[in-house]
Amino acid sequence: MSKTKIKVGVLSICAVALSYMALSPVLADIGREFSGVSETMVQMIITLPNLLFIVSSPISGYIMGYVNKKTIALASLCCYLVGGLFPFFFNSNIWQLLVGSAIIGLGSGFMMPLINGFIVQYFEKEEQASLMGLNATCTALGALSFIFMGGQLARFGWRYTYLVFTLVVVIIVMVAICMPKGEPQKHAASEITDSKQSSQFEMNPYILGIFIIGIIYFAIQNAFNTNSSAYVADVLGKGASVASLVTMVNTLGGIVGGAMFRGIVMKTRNHIETVTLAIVGIGFIIPFLIHHFVAIIIGSLFVGYGFALFNAAGTYLLAQNTRPETNAFTVSVYLALINLGGAFSPILVNFCAGIIGDGVAVKFIFAGIVIEAVAVYSLFLNLRKRGF
């Protein structure tokens, strides 16, 4: 099978990865529908996939050693389809919406390590940076498509937004046609020379630092996704259509970030995460300082741009600093842990920001300060790397 065809298959999977972000612009509407439900519970519609991710991601990394990747890919896409459409038909209470998000989360957990696994298995290291950048671009472009279509459907009511997941059917067909089997990469016992080499998981001080940065970043950056709709409603006094525009700009930033990833990583090398975190922190601080539509648009652009870079950077750095036979499981554990941080983002951010003050804008300054602090830690981690 040609590499071009494989690229089409891999990148088509990426287009579905953040499809659930199509629900972000209607969170405020869902909150009004279920007025007796806490704000954190409503926000869990977006963050619950992160929680279920931590269950299915390590399983995905493990079973890739025994099951071909194409089978796992199709199973994960079916989870997106079923979980996305479930709340359209069953939506009498918040728990039914959360069930749909949980099913999507299972699919997301199986899918994300799989994408990295395909790239590492079929492409040389010099091609991996380009593909991981394209991965981020297609993830953002796919999210933009889902958000745009979801926004159009939202005109008929927030329930209709869930119909956007029918687009997953197209991706299932593309994967079935374009993807190779992705045979399991499992080393025979005779090829193993010691217990360290036989482990599927790899860890050292530098990799641990990447894990810590990823966990904190995802625990904080999700504050934009879960609060942008409330910011538009409470601070700007606008509705779901404006909130949808803010989310679309966020994904446009992601498209630009993904397209620029290879060039940036070639210039910054291991400092790619440091640069990214600095940009994202600024994106959070701007809407706090300036309560204006233009400010939230600029902030959204910066946060989306940084999100795409960071998503690609974490898995890229792990690919460059782990052995091929340990990469899949190590990346799956990394993805599980950062999504654990993302799952508890509303609880953590709402609590900590509540100590500082009231109002949705306070959550933005809290997130900005924390992410800038993590950027400083990232800088020192890379300066120390040669000593590891």
SENUPA-782852 format. One line per field, with one value per residue (C-alpha): residue number from 1; residue in one letter; x, y, z. Coordinates in Angstrom, 1 decimal. Layout:
<sites>
num <- c(NUM | ...)
residu <- c(A | ...)
xx <- c(X | ...)
yy <- c(Y | ...)
zz <- c(Z | ...)
</sites>
This chain:
<sites>
num <- c(1 | 2 | 3 | 4 | 5 | 6 | 7 | 8 | 9 | 10 | 11 | 12 | 13 | 14 | 15 | 16 | 17 | 18 | 19 | 20 | 21 | 22 | 23 | 24 | 25 | 26 | 27 | 28 | 29 | 30 | 31 | 32 | 33 | 34 | 35 | 36 | 37 | 38 | 39 | 40 | 41 | 42 | 43 | 44 | 45 | 46 | 47 | 48 | 49 | 50 | 51 | 52 | 53 | 54 | 55 | 56 | 57 | 58 | 59 | 60 | 61 | 62 | 63 | 64 | 65 | 66 | 67 | 68 | 69 | 70 | 71 | 72 | 73 | 74 | 75 | 76 | 77 | 78 | 79 | 80 | 81 | 82 | 83 | 84 | 85 | 86 | 87 | 88 | 89 | 90 | 91 | 92 | 93 | 94 | 95 | 96 | 97 | 98 | 99 | 100 | 101 | 102 | 103 | 104 | 105 | 106 | 107 | 108 | 109 | 110 | 111 | 112 | 113 | 114 | 115 | 116 | 117 | 118 | 119 | 120 | 121 | 122 | 123 | 124 | 125 | 126 | 127 | 128 | 129 | 130 | 131 | 132 | 133 | 134 | 135 | 136 | 137 | 138 | 139 | 140 | 141 | 142 | 143 | 144 | 145 | 146 | 147 | 148 | 149 | 150 | 151 | 152 | 153 | 154 | 155 | 156 | 157 | 158 | 159 | 160 | 161 | 162 | 163 | 164 | 165 | 166 | 167 | 168 | 169 | 170 | 171 | 172 | 173 | 174 | 175 | 176 | 177 | 178 | 179 | 180 | 181 | 182 | 183 | 184 | 185 | 186 | 187 | 188 | 189 | 190 | 191 | 192 | 193 | 194 | 195 | 196 | 197 | 198 | 199 | 200 | 201 | 202 | 203 | 204 | 205 | 206 | 207 | 208 | 209 | 210 | 211 | 212 | 213 | 214 | 215 | 216 | 217 | 218 | 219 | 220 | 221 | 222 | 223 | 224 | 225 | 226 | 227 | 228 | 229 | 230 | 231 | 232 | 233 | 234 | 235 | 236 | 237 | 238 | 239 | 240 | 241 | 242 | 243 | 244 | 245 | 246 | 247 | 248 | 249 | 250 | 251 | 252 | 253 | 254 | 255 | 256 | 257 | 258 | 259 | 260 | 261 | 262 | 263 | 264 | 265 | 266 | 267 | 268 | 269 | 270 | 271 | 272 | 273 | 274 | 275 | 276 | 277 | 278 | 279 | 280 | 281 | 282 | 283 | 284 | 285 | 286 | 287 | 288 | 289 | 290 | 291 | 292 | 293 | 294 | 295 | 296 | 297 | 298 | 299 | 300 | 301 | 302 | 303 | 304 | 305 | 306 | 307 | 308 | 309 | 310 | 311 | 312 | 313 | 314 | 315 | 316 | 317 | 318 | 319 | 320 | 321 | 322 | 323 | 324 | 325 | 326 | 327 | 328 | 329 | 330 | 331 | 332 | 333 | 334 | 335 | 336 | 337 | 338 | 339 | 340 | 341 | 342 | 343 | 344 | 345 | 346 | 347 | 348 | 349 | 350 | 351 | 352 | 353 | 354 | 355 | 356 | 357 | 358 | 359 | 360 | 361 | 362 | 363 | 364 | 365 | 366 | 367 | 368 | 369 | 370 | 371 | 372 | 373 | 374 | 375 | 376 | 377 | 378 | 379 | 380 | 381 | 382 | 383 | 384 | 385 | 386 | 387 | 388)
residu <- c(M | S | K | T | K | I | K | V | G | V | L | S | I | C | A | V | A | L | S | Y | M | A | L | S | P | V | L | A | D | I | G | R | E | F | S | G | V | S | E | T | M | V | Q | M | I | I | T | L | P | N | L | L | F | I | V | S | S | P | I | S | G | Y | I | M | G | Y | V | N | K | K | T | I | A | L | A | S | L | C | C | Y | L | V | G | G | L | F | P | F | F | F | N | S | N | I | W | Q | L | L | V | G | S | A | I | I | G | L | G | S | G | F | M | M | P | L | I | N | G | F | I | V | Q | Y | F | E | K | E | E | Q | A | S | L | M | G | L | N | A | T | C | T | A | L | G | A | L | S | F | I | F | M | G | G | Q | L | A | R | F | G | W | R | Y | T | Y | L | V | F | T | L | V | V | V | I | I | V | M | V | A | I | C | M | P | K | G | E | P | Q | K | H | A | A | S | E | I | T | D | S | K | Q | S | S | Q | F | E | M | N | P | Y | I | L | G | I | F | I | I | G | I | I | Y | F | A | I | Q | N | A | F | N | T | N | S | S | A | Y | V | A | D | V | L | G | K | G | A | S | V | A | S | L | V | T | M | V | N | T | L | G | G | I | V | G | G | A | M | F | R | G | I | V | M | K | T | R | N | H | I | E | T | V | T | L | A | I | V | G | I | G | F | I | I | P | F | L | I | H | H | F | V | A | I | I | I | G | S | L | F | V | G | Y | G | F | A | L | F | N | A | A | G | T | Y | L | L | A | Q | N | T | R | P | E | T | N | A | F | T | V | S | V | Y | L | A | L | I | N | L | G | G | A | F | S | P | I | L | V | N | F | C | A | G | I | I | G | D | G | V | A | V | K | F | I | F | A | G | I | V | I | E | A | V | A | V | Y | S | L | F | L | N | L | R | K | R | G | F)
xx <- c(0.0 | 1.4 | 2.5 | 0.2 | -2.8 | -1.7 | -1.4 | -4.9 | -6.2 | -4.2 | -5.2 | -8.9 | -8.9 | -7.3 | -10.3 | -12.6 | -10.4 | -11.9 | -15.3 | -16.9 | -15.8 | -18.8 | -20.7 | -18.8 | -20.8 | -24.1 | -23.0 | -24.6 | -27.9 | -27.7 | -27.0 | -30.2 | -32.2 | -31.1 | -31.1 | -30.9 | -27.6 | -24.3 | -22.0 | -19.3 | -21.7 | -22.6 | -18.9 | -18.3 | -20.1 | -16.8 | -14.3 | -15.8 | -14.2 | -10.9 | -11.8 | -12.8 | -9.7 | -7.5 | -9.2 | -9.1 | -5.8 | -3.4 | -5.6 | -5.1 | -1.4 | -1.3 | -3.5 | -1.6 | 0.9 | -1.7 | -4.5 | -4.0 | -4.4 | -7.1 | -9.5 | -8.9 | -9.4 | -12.8 | -13.9 | -12.9 | -14.8 | -17.9 | -17.7 | -17.7 | -20.7 | -22.8 | -21.8 | -22.4 | -25.8 | -27.0 | -27.9 | -29.9 | -32.4 | -32.1 | -31.8 | -34.4 | -31.7 | -28.0 | -26.9 | -28.0 | -25.8 | -22.9 | -23.4 | -22.9 | -19.7 | -18.4 | -18.8 | -17.0 | -14.3 | -13.7 | -13.3 | -11.0 | -8.8 | -8.5 | -7.8 | -5.1 | -2.3 | -3.3 | -2.6 | 0.9 | 1.4 | 0.6 | 3.1 | 5.9 | 5.3 | 5.1 | 7.3 | 10.9 | 11.9 | 12.6 | 9.0 | 7.5 | 7.7 | 5.9 | 3.2 | 2.6 | 2.2 | -0.3 | -1.9 | -2.5 | -3.7 | -6.2 | -7.4 | -8.1 | -9.6 | -11.8 | -12.9 | -13.6 | -15.8 | -17.7 | -18.1 | -19.3 | -21.9 | -22.9 | -23.4 | -25.7 | -27.7 | -27.9 | -30.2 | -32.9 | -32.0 | -29.0 | -30.2 | -29.7 | -26.0 | -25.5 | -26.5 | -23.2 | -21.7 | -23.3 | -20.2 | -18.2 | -19.8 | -17.7 | -14.5 | -15.3 | -15.6 | -12.3 | -10.4 | -11.8 | -10.5 | -7.2 | -5.7 | -3.3 | -3.8 | -1.1 | 0.2 | 1.0 | 4.6 | 5.5 | 9.1 | 9.9 | 11.3 | 14.5 | 15.1 | 15.1 | 18.4 | 17.4 | 14.4 | 14.8 | 14.6 | 11.6 | 9.5 | 6.8 | 7.0 | 10.0 | 10.8 | 13.7 | 13.8 | 13.3 | 10.3 | 8.9 | 9.2 | 7.3 | 4.6 | 4.3 | 4.1 | 1.4 | -0.7 | -0.7 | -1.2 | -4.3 | -5.7 | -5.6 | -6.0 | -9.4 | -10.6 | -10.9 | -13.1 | -15.4 | -15.7 | -15.6 | -19.3 | -20.0 | -17.5 | -19.4 | -22.8 | -21.9 | -19.1 | -20.1 | -23.9 | -23.9 | -25.4 | -24.5 | -23.7 | -20.9 | -19.7 | -19.6 | -17.5 | -15.0 | -14.6 | -14.2 | -11.4 | -9.8 | -9.7 | -8.5 | -5.5 | -5.0 | -4.9 | -2.2 | -0.3 | -0.3 | 0.8 | 3.7 | 4.7 | 7.6 | 9.2 | 8.9 | 10.2 | 13.2 | 14.1 | 13.2 | 14.0 | 13.3 | 12.1 | 9.0 | 6.8 | 8.3 | 7.5 | 4.0 | 3.1 | 4.2 | 1.9 | -1.1 | -0.6 | -0.8 | -4.0 | -5.7 | -4.5 | -5.7 | -9.5 | -9.0 | -7.4 | -9.7 | -13.4 | -14.2 | -15.2 | -11.9 | -9.9 | -11.7 | -11.1 | -7.4 | -7.1 | -9.0 | -6.6 | -3.6 | -4.9 | -6.0 | -2.6 | -0.8 | -3.0 | -2.2 | 1.5 | 1.4 | -0.5 | 2.0 | 5.0 | 4.3 | 4.1 | 6.9 | 9.3 | 8.3 | 8.9 | 12.3 | 13.2 | 11.8 | 12.7 | 10.3 | 9.1 | 8.2 | 6.8 | 3.2 | 2.6 | 4.6 | 2.6 | -0.7 | 0.2 | 1.2 | -2.1 | -4.1 | -2.5 | -2.8 | -6.5 | -6.9 | -5.8 | -8.2 | -11.1 | -10.7 | -10.1 | -13.5 | -13.2 | -9.6 | -10.0 | -13.4 | -12.1 | -8.7 | -10.1 | -12.9 | -10.3 | -9.0 | -12.4 | -15.8 | -16.7 | -15.7 | -12.9 | -11.0 | -10.7 | -8.8 | -6.2 | -5.7 | -5.1 | -2.8 | -0.6 | -0.3 | 0.5 | 3.2 | 4.7 | 4.8 | 6.6 | 9.4 | 9.6 | 9.7 | 12.6 | 14.7 | 13.8 | 15.3 | 18.4 | 19.1 | 18.4 | 22.0 | 22.7 | 20.2)
yy <- c(0.0 | 3.4 | 5.9 | 8.5 | 6.3 | 5.5 | 9.3 | 9.8 | 7.1 | 8.3 | 12.0 | 11.1 | 9.5 | 12.7 | 14.7 | 12.9 | 13.2 | 16.4 | 16.2 | 16.4 | 20.1 | 20.8 | 20.6 | 23.5 | 26.4 | 24.9 | 24.2 | 27.4 | 26.4 | 22.9 | 24.6 | 26.6 | 23.5 | 21.7 | 24.6 | 22.5 | 21.0 | 22.4 | 24.3 | 21.7 | 18.8 | 20.6 | 21.2 | 17.4 | 16.9 | 18.2 | 16.9 | 13.4 | 12.0 | 12.9 | 10.8 | 7.7 | 8.3 | 7.2 | 3.8 | 3.0 | 4.7 | 2.3 | -0.7 | 0.6 | 0.8 | -2.7 | -4.4 | -2.9 | -5.6 | -8.2 | -6.8 | -5.0 | -1.3 | -1.0 | -3.1 | -0.8 | 2.2 | 1.1 | 0.1 | 3.6 | 5.3 | 3.3 | 4.6 | 8.2 | 7.5 | 5.7 | 8.1 | 11.1 | 10.2 | 8.6 | 12.0 | 13.1 | 10.3 | 10.2 | 13.6 | 13.9 | 14.4 | 15.3 | 11.8 | 10.6 | 13.3 | 12.2 | 8.6 | 9.7 | 11.7 | 8.6 | 6.4 | 9.0 | 9.0 | 5.3 | 5.8 | 8.7 | 6.7 | 3.8 | 6.2 | 8.7 | 6.2 | 4.4 | 7.5 | 7.8 | 4.0 | 4.2 | 7.1 | 5.4 | 2.0 | 3.2 | 6.3 | 7.1 | 9.6 | 12.4 | 12.1 | 11.9 | 15.6 | 16.5 | 13.9 | 14.9 | 18.5 | 17.4 | 15.3 | 18.5 | 20.4 | 17.8 | 17.4 | 21.1 | 21.2 | 18.3 | 20.0 | 23.2 | 21.2 | 19.6 | 22.9 | 24.7 | 22.0 | 21.7 | 25.5 | 25.4 | 22.5 | 24.3 | 26.8 | 24.2 | 23.5 | 22.2 | 18.6 | 18.8 | 19.6 | 15.9 | 15.0 | 16.3 | 13.0 | 11.4 | 12.7 | 9.9 | 7.5 | 9.2 | 8.7 | 5.0 | 4.5 | 6.3 | 4.3 | 1.0 | 1.9 | 3.6 | 2.1 | -0.8 | -3.5 | -2.2 | -5.5 | -5.8 | -4.9 | -7.5 | -8.5 | -12.2 | -13.2 | -14.4 | -10.8 | -9.5 | -9.2 | -7.9 | -7.0 | -3.3 | -3.9 | -6.2 | -3.6 | -1.9 | 1.3 | 3.6 | 6.3 | 8.6 | 12.1 | 13.9 | 11.8 | 12.3 | 16.0 | 15.7 | 13.8 | 16.5 | 19.3 | 17.5 | 16.7 | 20.3 | 21.8 | 19.8 | 20.3 | 24.0 | 24.7 | 22.9 | 26.0 | 27.7 | 25.1 | 24.8 | 28.6 | 30.3 | 29.9 | 31.3 | 34.2 | 35.1 | 35.0 | 36.6 | 39.1 | 40.0 | 39.3 | 37.3 | 33.9 | 30.5 | 31.9 | 34.1 | 31.3 | 29.0 | 31.7 | 31.8 | 28.1 | 28.1 | 30.7 | 28.4 | 25.6 | 27.9 | 28.7 | 24.9 | 24.5 | 27.2 | 25.7 | 22.2 | 23.5 | 25.4 | 22.6 | 21.1 | 24.5 | 25.5 | 22.2 | 22.3 | 25.8 | 25.2 | 21.4 | 20.4 | 23.9 | 23.5 | 23.0 | 26.0 | 28.3 | 26.8 | 27.2 | 30.9 | 31.5 | 29.8 | 31.6 | 35.0 | 33.7 | 33.3 | 36.6 | 38.8 | 38.2 | 38.8 | 42.2 | 43.3 | 42.5 | 42.8 | 40.5 | 41.2 | 40.1 | 36.8 | 36.2 | 36.9 | 34.8 | 32.0 | 32.1 | 31.9 | 29.1 | 27.1 | 27.7 | 26.5 | 23.5 | 22.1 | 22.7 | 21.1 | 18.1 | 17.4 | 18.3 | 15.9 | 12.8 | 14.0 | 14.4 | 11.0 | 9.4 | 11.0 | 9.9 | 6.3 | 3.0 | 1.9 | -1.1 | 1.0 | 4.0 | 2.8 | 1.9 | 4.9 | 7.3 | 5.7 | 6.1 | 9.7 | 10.4 | 8.7 | 10.9 | 14.2 | 13.4 | 12.6 | 16.2 | 17.4 | 15.4 | 17.2 | 20.6 | 22.1 | 21.0 | 22.2 | 25.5 | 26.4 | 25.7 | 27.5 | 30.4 | 30.7 | 31.4 | 34.4 | 35.9 | 35.6 | 35.6 | 33.6 | 36.1 | 35.2 | 31.6 | 33.0 | 34.8 | 31.9 | 29.6 | 32.1 | 32.4 | 28.7 | 27.9 | 30.6 | 29.1 | 25.7 | 27.3 | 28.3 | 24.8 | 23.5 | 25.8 | 24.5 | 20.9 | 21.3 | 23.2 | 20.2 | 17.6 | 17.0 | 16.1 | 13.2)
zz <- c(0.0 | -1.0 | 1.7 | 0.3 | 0.8 | 4.3 | 5.0 | 3.8 | 6.1 | 9.2 | 8.7 | 8.2 | 11.6 | 13.0 | 11.7 | 14.2 | 17.3 | 18.6 | 17.0 | 20.5 | 20.6 | 18.4 | 21.7 | 23.4 | 21.9 | 23.2 | 26.8 | 28.0 | 26.3 | 27.9 | 31.3 | 30.9 | 29.9 | 33.0 | 35.4 | 38.5 | 37.4 | 38.5 | 36.1 | 36.6 | 35.7 | 32.4 | 31.6 | 32.1 | 28.7 | 27.2 | 29.7 | 30.4 | 27.2 | 28.9 | 31.9 | 29.9 | 27.8 | 30.8 | 30.8 | 27.1 | 26.1 | 28.0 | 26.8 | 23.2 | 23.7 | 25.1 | 22.5 | 19.6 | 20.4 | 19.7 | 17.4 | 14.1 | 14.2 | 11.5 | 13.6 | 16.6 | 14.4 | 13.1 | 16.6 | 18.0 | 15.2 | 15.9 | 19.5 | 18.2 | 16.1 | 18.7 | 21.6 | 19.5 | 18.3 | 21.6 | 23.2 | 20.1 | 20.9 | 24.7 | 26.3 | 29.1 | 31.7 | 32.0 | 32.7 | 29.3 | 27.7 | 29.9 | 28.7 | 25.2 | 26.2 | 28.0 | 24.9 | 22.8 | 25.4 | 25.0 | 21.3 | 21.8 | 24.1 | 21.6 | 18.7 | 19.9 | 20.7 | 17.5 | 15.3 | 16.8 | 16.3 | 12.6 | 12.1 | 14.0 | 12.2 | 8.6 | 8.5 | 9.2 | 11.9 | 9.4 | 8.2 | 11.6 | 12.5 | 9.2 | 9.8 | 13.4 | 12.3 | 9.7 | 12.4 | 14.4 | 11.4 | 10.4 | 14.0 | 14.1 | 10.6 | 11.5 | 14.7 | 12.7 | 10.3 | 13.1 | 15.0 | 11.9 | 11.1 | 14.7 | 14.9 | 11.9 | 13.5 | 16.8 | 15.2 | 15.5 | 19.2 | 21.1 | 20.7 | 16.9 | 17.4 | 18.1 | 14.6 | 13.4 | 14.4 | 11.4 | 9.6 | 11.3 | 8.8 | 6.0 | 8.0 | 8.7 | 4.9 | 4.2 | 6.9 | 5.6 | 2.1 | 2.9 | 6.0 | 6.1 | 8.6 | 10.9 | 12.0 | 15.8 | 16.7 | 19.3 | 19.8 | 20.3 | 23.6 | 21.9 | 20.7 | 24.3 | 26.1 | 29.5 | 31.6 | 30.8 | 27.1 | 27.5 | 29.2 | 27.0 | 29.1 | 29.1 | 31.7 | 32.6 | 34.2 | 30.9 | 29.9 | 33.4 | 32.9 | 29.6 | 31.5 | 34.3 | 31.8 | 29.8 | 32.8 | 34.2 | 30.7 | 30.0 | 33.5 | 32.9 | 29.1 | 29.1 | 31.0 | 27.6 | 26.1 | 29.1 | 29.8 | 26.4 | 26.0 | 29.5 | 28.8 | 25.7 | 27.5 | 30.8 | 29.9 | 26.3 | 26.5 | 23.3 | 22.4 | 21.0 | 17.5 | 18.8 | 21.1 | 18.0 | 16.2 | 19.1 | 19.0 | 15.3 | 15.6 | 18.2 | 15.7 | 12.9 | 15.2 | 15.5 | 11.7 | 11.4 | 14.4 | 12.9 | 9.5 | 11.1 | 13.5 | 11.4 | 10.8 | 14.4 | 15.8 | 13.5 | 14.9 | 18.6 | 18.9 | 22.5 | 23.4 | 21.3 | 24.4 | 26.1 | 23.2 | 22.9 | 26.6 | 26.5 | 23.6 | 25.2 | 28.5 | 26.7 | 25.0 | 28.4 | 29.8 | 27.0 | 27.5 | 31.3 | 30.7 | 27.9 | 28.0 | 24.3 | 21.4 | 19.7 | 22.8 | 23.2 | 19.4 | 19.7 | 22.9 | 21.2 | 18.2 | 20.5 | 22.6 | 19.5 | 17.9 | 21.0 | 21.5 | 18.1 | 18.6 | 22.1 | 21.0 | 18.3 | 20.5 | 23.3 | 21.1 | 18.9 | 21.8 | 23.1 | 19.7 | 19.6 | 23.1 | 23.4 | 21.6 | 18.8 | 20.8 | 23.9 | 22.1 | 21.7 | 25.3 | 26.7 | 24.5 | 25.5 | 29.2 | 28.6 | 26.7 | 29.5 | 32.2 | 30.4 | 29.7 | 33.4 | 34.0 | 31.3 | 32.9 | 36.3 | 34.7 | 35.6 | 39.3 | 39.6 | 37.7 | 39.3 | 42.8 | 42.4 | 40.5 | 43.1 | 45.7 | 43.7 | 42.9 | 41.2 | 37.6 | 34.5 | 33.6 | 36.7 | 35.4 | 32.4 | 34.4 | 36.7 | 33.7 | 32.1 | 35.2 | 35.7 | 32.1 | 32.0 | 35.2 | 33.4 | 30.5 | 32.9 | 34.2 | 30.6 | 29.9 | 32.9 | 32.0 | 28.5 | 29.8 | 32.1 | 29.5 | 28.6 | 32.2 | 32.2)
</sites>
